Amino acid sequence: MSEKIIIAADHGGYSLKEALKPHLKKRGFAVTDAGTDSDQAVDYPDFGEKAAGAVSAGLFPRGILICGSGVGMSIVANRFPGVRAALCLDEETARLSRMHNDSNILVLAGRKTDPETAGKIVGIWLTTPFEGGRHQKRLDKIRGLESKLNESA
């Protein structure tokens, strides 16, 4: 059975999303596209919510979000419990986001990242394991903070 991944973008990330879908399928992923379906202007929170919500709910182990700069989607995604979204503009950041932060959503900048570079970033992000160890302690602290904030809300 193929590993599942969800991908979503706003209009600023639409063309990069479309370029990455075949790349993901070639790597054996069952890709769910949560939109948008054109380069017509839309609101990034609507599409970030769909994908990040699905990862947060455990429906997908990982996701990819794309907007023009990557910042908006990062902000939206990191509002969801259990989501660790990382904006990665290069391969090293992608590697470290997995090794040290166990990121489960990769955020890309559609207006700053060409498809070839994005493919390399995605490849590194998909194949780099979480190191655990000292980094697990830090993730546990983030989960504790998340729980504390949810209790006070």
C-alpha positions in Angstrom: 0.0 0.0 0.0 1.3 3.5 -0.9 2.0 6.0 1.8 -0.6 8.8 1.7 0.2 12.5 1.4 -2.0 15.5 1.2 -1.0 18.6 -0.8 -2.7 22.0 -1.0 -1.9 25.5 -2.3 -3.4 28.9 -2.9 -3.1 30.7 -6.2 0.5 31.6 -5.5 1.4 28.0 -5.2 -0.9 26.4 -7.7 1.6 25.9 -10.5 4.2 24.4 -8.1 1.6 22.1 -6.6 0.7 20.8 -10.0 4.4 20.3 -10.9 5.0 18.3 -7.7 2.0 15.9 -7.9 3.6 13.7 -10.6 6.9 13.8 -8.7 5.1 12.5 -5.6 3.2 9.8 -7.5 6.4 8.7 -9.2 7.9 8.2 -5.7 4.9 5.9 -4.9 2.7 8.3 -2.9 -1.0 8.3 -3.0 -1.6 12.0 -3.4 -4.7 13.8 -2.2 -5.1 17.3 -3.7 -7.0 19.6 -1.3 -7.0 22.5 -3.8 -6.9 25.0 -5.1 -7.7 24.0 -8.7 -6.6 27.1 -10.6 -4.4 30.2 -10.4 -7.4 32.4 -9.6 -7.1 34.3 -6.4 -8.2 32.5 -3.3 -7.6 32.8 0.5 -4.7 30.6 1.6 -6.2 29.8 5.1 -9.1 27.9 3.4 -6.6 25.4 1.8 -4.1 25.4 4.6 -6.9 24.4 7.0 -8.0 21.5 4.8 -4.5 19.9 4.6 -3.2 20.8 8.1 -6.5 19.7 9.7 -6.3 16.4 8.0 -2.7 15.9 9.2 -3.7 17.0 12.7 -6.6 14.5 12.7 -4.3 11.7 11.8 -5.8 11.1 8.3 -2.4 11.7 6.7 1.0 11.2 8.2 2.4 14.2 6.2 1.4 17.0 4.0 2.8 19.7 1.7 1.4 23.3 1.6 2.4 26.0 -0.9 1.6 29.7 -1.1 3.5 32.6 -2.7 6.0 33.1 0.1 5.2 30.1 2.3 4.7 32.3 5.3 0.9 32.4 5.3 0.6 28.6 5.0 3.1 28.1 7.8 1.1 30.4 10.1 -2.1 28.5 9.3 -0.7 25.0 9.6 1.1 25.6 12.9 -2.2 26.5 14.5 -3.3 22.8 14.4 -2.4 20.5 17.3 0.3 18.0 16.5 1.3 19.8 13.3 5.0 20.8 12.9 5.0 22.8 9.6 8.4 23.9 8.3 8.9 26.5 5.6 11.9 25.2 3.6 13.6 27.2 0.9 16.6 24.9 0.5 17.6 21.2 0.9 19.5 21.7 4.2 16.5 23.3 5.9 14.4 20.4 4.7 16.9 17.9 6.1 17.1 19.6 9.5 13.4 20.1 9.7 13.0 16.3 9.6 16.1 15.3 11.6 15.6 17.8 14.5 12.0 18.8 14.4 10.2 15.8 12.9 8.2 18.2 10.7 5.1 16.6 9.3 4.1 19.4 6.9 6.5 20.8 4.4 5.7 24.4 3.3 7.1 25.7 0.1 7.2 29.2 -1.4 5.6 29.1 -4.9 7.0 32.4 -6.0 10.5 31.7 -4.7 11.1 28.1 -5.5 11.4 26.6 -9.0 10.0 23.1 -9.7 13.4 21.5 -9.9 14.6 22.9 -6.6 11.2 22.1 -5.0 11.6 18.5 -6.2 15.0 18.2 -4.5 13.6 19.8 -1.3 10.6 17.4 -1.3 12.9 14.4 -2.0 15.2 15.2 1.0 12.2 16.0 3.2 10.5 12.7 2.4 13.6 10.5 2.9 15.2 12.1 6.0 14.3 10.3 9.2 13.8 12.0 12.6 16.9 11.5 14.8 15.0 11.4 18.1 17.4 11.5 21.1 17.9 15.1 22.4 15.5 16.3 19.8 12.6 14.2 21.2 12.9 16.0 24.5 12.3 19.3 22.7 9.3 17.9 20.8 7.8 16.7 24.1 8.2 20.2 25.5 6.3 21.6 22.4 3.5 19.0 23.0 3.3 20.0 26.6 3.1 23.6 25.7 0.4 22.8 23.2 -1.6 20.9 25.9 -1.2 23.8 28.3 -2.4 26.3 25.8 -5.4 24.1 24.8 -6.4 23.8 28.5 -6.4 27.5 29.0 -8.3 28.3 25.8 
